[in-house]
Amino acid sequence: MNLLVTGAAGFIGSRYVRMLLDDDAAGAPHVTVLDKLTYAGTRTNLEPDHPRLEFVQGDICDADLVDKLMAGADQVVHFAAESHVDRSIAGAADFVRTNVVGTQTLLDAALRHGTGTFVHISTDEVYGSIDSGSWPETHPLQPNSPYSASKASSDLLALAYHRTHGLDVRVTRCSNNYGPHQFPEKVIPLFVTNLLDGRKVPIYGEGLNVRDWLHVEDHCRGIDLVRTQGRPGEVYNIGGGTELSNRELTGLLLEACGAGWDMVEHVEDRKGHDLRYSVDWSKARDELGYRPRRDFATGLADTVAWYRDNRAWWEPLKRRVTGEPT
């Protein structure tokens, strides 16, 4: 089987591809990765010479390239997206282009070539904010940032291709991911790498915003359960089961890095900052047997250790963003 995976030079997509390639069982898929290698993607996230891996650098909005690759694909797992909320607030155009137009380009090509299962990777942020309880998949979408609005748009577009054309689309919505190889603009790697360099870490407002944390390996297992056992036209929430305020998370990271609260600076809160996310993932549990395996304490300790031991991976990426000299 040939599997086309978009955006797999990034954090979650690369972990998913490594999981697939670690499977040496008969019938394990050949994987074609399509990635634009934007600032957040790096070829070093993938094994360069694996016999079942083909890497193609390109844009999911490039209809001719997408058509060529889709012609040889049996299934698609679509990770490629602009995903940083702060960047979407500063400018939304790239988010609309990649997340909406890029998804439409892939869906059109999949429809044209009769491609099988199309797994569209989304986010819990499309639901908005919830004061108590957890969102089921049937909850109305109420996105509050340009990023989450673009993802909600792509979700609805993907599901429309199932309802209109019968394309086997399956959508996953995950909570906040963490783990090795995450680009150091996201909160956990940003805080860890700053602290390792003796730099302060920024907390928005009073740090009261609450997120559910999901280890990237658990997320990728959930995605593959949806790909192999999910139902066409369905949405599946994938959660981690560990809710923490940003202040609580910061305390854990300070402790893990041997730093005190004097290394924290409070900054002006983000515009439209959602207070709390929480997904109800009982559907994935009951239908697919999904359960997170990594407890947060162990997963966080392993993640901090990975960044401590892999400066050669993250230092060039931080310089790429900050413009600091090499």
Secondary structure, 3 states (H helix, E strand, C coil): CEEEEECCCCHHHHHHHHHHHHCCCCCCCEEEEEECCCCCCCHHHCCCCCCCEEEEECCCCCHHHHHHHHCCCCEEEECCCCCCHHHHHHCCHHHHHHHHHHHHHHHHHHHHHCCCCEEEEEEHHHHCCCCCCCECCCCCCCCCCHHHHHHHHHHHHHHHHHHHHCCCEEEEEECEEECCCCCCCCHHHHHHHHHHCCCCEEEECCCCCEEEEEEHHHHHHHHHHHHHHCCCCCEEEECCCEEEEHHHHHHHHHHHCCCCHHHEEEECCCCCCCCECCECCHHHHHHHCCCCCCCHHHHHHHHHHHHHHCHHHHHHHHHHHHCCCC
